[in-house]
Amino acid sequence: MRLNGKFTLLMVGLFLVTLNVSYASDPREWSPTRKLPETKRPNNILDLPITVPGDVRASQFFSPISCGACHPEIYKMWSGSTHANAWRNPLFQALYQLGKKNCAR
């Protein structure tokens, strides 16, 4: 009887973890833009389920300037940051490629 209770507790825990992971990976469940009425949602944002790493093409991303249209102060601070320029940084690129290579193994 005691083992059965532990097994049930384990199954409930695994169910909750699975539920949380699927919820977190689907922006339609939590995205602020999804909370707005459909007529007021921005048309430059795609809230689609997050796919496996490497499944996203650069062409699927919006230009950061489109974020700046609604968030000008944050965009101004971000645009001069290391984060904003990381994709053009040779060190970042080398580490990124190394990470991709290691993940492919």
N, C-alpha and C positions, 0 to 999 in steps of 0.2 A: 504494500500500500504506500509506503514511504517513497519508493522509487517512482511509482506512478505519479505522485504529486510533483516530484522534481522534474519529471519528463514533461508534465503539463506546463509547469512554470517555464521551462526551457522553450517549449513550443510557442507559448504566449509571447515571450521575450523576442524570439526570432520573428514572429509575425509583426510585432511593433517596430522592430528595426527595419524590416522590409517595407512596411508601410511608410515609415519616415523617409527612407531613401527614395522611394518612388515619388513621394510628395515633393522632396527637395529638388528632384531633377526635372520637374515639370513646372516651368515658370507660370503656366496658366493658372496654377493653384495659389501662387503667392505674389505675383508681379503687381506692383502698384498700378500699372496701367490697366490691368484686368479688373481692378476695383472700380474704375471709372465707367460711366455709361458708355456704351459702344460709340455713340455719336461724339463723345468728347475725348476718345483715346487718340494718342498721337499715331499718325499713319506711317511714321518712319521707324517704328520699332517692331521687331518680330519676336513674339513670345512663344517660342516653340520648345518642345522638350529637348533637354540637353542630350547630345548623343555621345558616343564613345570618343575618347581623345583621338585626334587626327581626322575626324570625320567632318570637320568644319573647314571650309575654304575661305581664304581671305576675302573673296568677293561677297561672302555672306555677311560681313561686318559692315556696319554703317560708319561713315566718316565721323571722327570725334567732333567735328564742327556741328554735326546735327545734335549732339548732346548739348553743346554750347548754346544752342538756340534757346533752350529752356533753362539751362543752368550756367549763365555767363560767368558768375564769380568763381564757381568751382572749375569751370573750363579754363579760365584765365590762370588760376593757380596751377592746374595740372599741366597746361601746355608748355610751361617752361621747366617742368620737372624731368628727372632722370627716367621716370616711368614713361612719360610721353615720348621720349627719344630712344627708348630701349631697343626698338626694332631696328634702328639704324646704328646701334652700337656693335662694333665687331666682337668685343668680348662677350656680350650677351648672346650674339648669334652663335659663337663657337660653343658656349655652354648649352644653348638651346639644341643645337645639332647633336652634341654629345648626349644630352638627355634623351632625345628621340632615338638615337642609336642604342642606348642602354635599355630603353623601354621595349624596343623591338625584339630583344633577345628572348 
